[in-house]
Amino acid sequence: MSAQQQTEGEDDAQTESLTLVQAVQDGLATEMARDDDVIVMGEDVGENGGVFRATDGLYEEFGDDRVIDTPLAESGIVGTAVGMAAYGLRPVAEMQFLGFIYPAFDQIVSHAARLRTRSRGRFECPLVVRAPYGGGIRAPEHHSESSEAFFAHQPGLKVVVPSTPYDTKGLLASAIRDPDPVVFLEPKLIYRAFREDVPTGSYEVPIGEAAVRREGSDISVFTWGAMTRPTIEAAEELAGEVDVEVVDLRTLSPLDEETIVESFKKTGRAAVVHEAPKTGGLAGEITATLQEEALLYQEAPVERITGFDTPFPLYALEDYYLPEAERIVDGIRAAVEF
């Protein structure tokens, strides 16, 4: 089933060719036009249009009471947004980079994620925290973090990572309409890497559903975000030698365990590709899920093809750190030849 076939909502026959970051901007504009309670806030999101121009034009269209420039204080941005959400608004808070989110970590995990249970269901927290994440653009320190596992570990949060412009707009709509907080991670490596036809109207891509990007019978490779493209490239390079199934998880919390397990039962072998460090990464959680749910189908150890257990390196070693197609090919071969 294609990503498009999995879409639900008010799909529109008219499309426009967008990059991923343009799909973010279009998704925000569409939801703000649809719902007056949607508020965008963050550092330089107003007249400046955001550090990556993801909010370009929103200030002029919706005004300064709905597109709010904030001080350079991530804790204050998210703390204010939590209050807005409890009040009934639907704030979308932008972190300029995921590496800047840690001052707001307490607000996210101690307040946003717990508001529903703390209030015994009396309050919801319809908050989205957006952040460009991952490496590959030759950015300085703190600009290339892949700490998605921190947030996926926290009950009460949903964690979403799109890999295509179409999914970006649809998943962002679902995140904004969700009654609970969503951490929406945007792979900036592919912000402007390619274009895709995106409906001009409003539509949703459901949170919690993975997409099979390429069907195969020899091994299942699970990935997300910017790593989806080199994984598909590796699968195509191995075509004729190994029949690789590529599953783009799209949501890291909650994981689509049904799709993950069913793919593994079909192939009996698996690899997980992510750019975050190996230790404590989501690859370990996916491996454990396969052990618990499909052990008797397993033909080989699960390969983890990941970043390294180091701080994200500066320019000279950046390409070495990120799993590229060649390293993914080697990992797939190791699993198949076990």
C-alpha positions, 0 to 999 in steps of 0.5 A, spaced: 500 500 500 502 506 498 503 512 502 498 516 498 493 510 499 494 510 506 491 517 507 485 519 510 481 526 510 479 531 505 484 530 500 484 534 494 485 533 486 489 539 485 497 538 487 503 543 487 510 540 486 513 542 493 520 541 497 519 538 504 520 545 507 515 548 503 510 542 505 511 544 512 510 551 510 504 549 506 501 545 512 502 550 517 498 555 512 493 550 511 491 548 518 491 556 520 486 557 515 482 552 517 482 553 525 483 560 528 486 556 534 492 554 531 498 559 533 505 559 530 510 561 535 518 561 536 524 565 534 524 569 528 518 565 525 515 572 524 517 577 519 523 573 518 520 567 516 524 562 520 531 560 520 529 555 514 524 559 512 518 554 514 514 559 516 515 564 510 509 568 509 505 566 515 506 573 519 503 577 513 497 572 512 495 571 519 498 577 523 502 578 529 497 575 534 497 568 531 505 568 528 509 570 534 516 572 535 519 570 541 525 571 546 531 566 545 528 562 551 526 555 549 523 553 555 519 559 555 517 558 548 514 551 550 512 553 557 508 558 554 505 554 549 503 548 554 499 554 557 496 556 551 494 549 549 491 548 556 487 554 555 484 551 548 489 553 543 493 549 538 500 552 538 505 550 534 512 551 537 518 552 533 525 550 535 530 552 531 534 546 531 533 540 535 540 541 539 537 547 542 531 543 545 534 541 551 532 547 555 525 546 554 526 538 555 523 539 562 517 543 559 516 537 554 516 531 559 514 534 565 508 538 563 506 537 556 507 529 556 503 529 563 498 534 563 492 529 561 494 524 566 496 529 571 489 532 571 485 525 570 483 527 563 480 534 565 485 538 561 488 536 554 495 539 551 494 539 543 501 542 542 506 541 537 513 542 538 517 542 531 524 541 530 529 541 524 533 535 526 539 530 524 546 532 520 548 532 513 548 540 512 555 542 515 552 545 521 556 547 527 556 544 534 549 542 537 545 543 530 545 536 528 542 532 533 538 526 532 535 525 539 529 522 537 529 516 542 529 521 548 522 523 546 520 516 544 521 514 551 517 519 554 510 516 555 504 521 553 508 524 547 507 522 540 514 522 535 513 523 528 518 524 523 516 525 515 521 523 509 517 526 504 513 532 502 506 529 501 507 525 508 510 532 511 503 536 510 499 530 512 502 528 518 503 535 520 495 536 519 494 530 524 499 532 529 496 539 529 489 536 530 491 531 535 489 532 542 495 530 545 503 533 544 507 531 538 514 532 537 515 533 530 522 532 527 523 535 520 530 532 517 533 538 514 538 534 510 532 533 505 528 540 506 530 541 499 533 535 496 527 533 492 520 535 490 513 531 490 506 533 488 502 535 494 495 536 494 493 544 495 487 542 500 487 539 507 488 532 508 491 528 514 496 522 514 495 518 520 500 518 526 502 511 528 502 508 521 508 506 517 509 506 510 512 500 506 516 504 501 519 498 497 516 491 497 521 485 498 522 478 500 529 477 503 530 482 508 526 488 512 530 494 513 526 499 518 528 506 517 525 513 517 527 521 516 533 522 511 535 515 512 529 513 508 533 515 501 540 512 502 536 505 504 532 505 498 538 507 494 542 501 497 536 496 496 536 498 489 543 497 488 542 490 491 536 488 486 538 482 483 542 479 489 538 481 495 530 482 495 530 488 500 523 491 503 524 498 506 519 500 511 519 507 513 516 508 520 514 515 519 512 515 527 517 513 532 512 513 538 507 510 537 511 505 533 507 501 528 508 494 531 504 490 526 507 493 520 514 491 523 512 484 525 508 482 519 514 485 514 519 481 519 515 474 519 515 475 511 523 476 510 526 473 517 531 478 517 532 485 519 536 491 519 535 498 522 538 504 519 538 511 523 543 516 524 542 517 531 548 513 536 547 506 536 547 505 544 540 506 546 537 508 539 530 506 537 534 500 533 534 497 540 527 497 541 525 495 534 530 489 535 527 487 542 520 488 539 522 483 533 524 478 539 518 478 543 513 478 537 516 474 532 522 470 535 521 463 531 521 467 524 528 469 525 533 467 521 539 472 523 541 477 528 538 484 527 543 489 524 543 496 527 546 500 521 547 507 525 551 513 527 556 512 532 557 513 540 560 520 539 557 527 539 555 529 532 562 530 528 564 537 525 565 537 517 570 533 515 567 526 518 560 528 517 559 524 511 563 518 515 558 518 521 552 518 517 549 511 514 550 512 507 548 507 502 555 503 501 554 502 509 547 500 508 549 495 503 554 492 507 549 491 513 544 488 509 549 483 506 551 481 513 544 479 515 543 476 509 549 472 509 549 470 516 
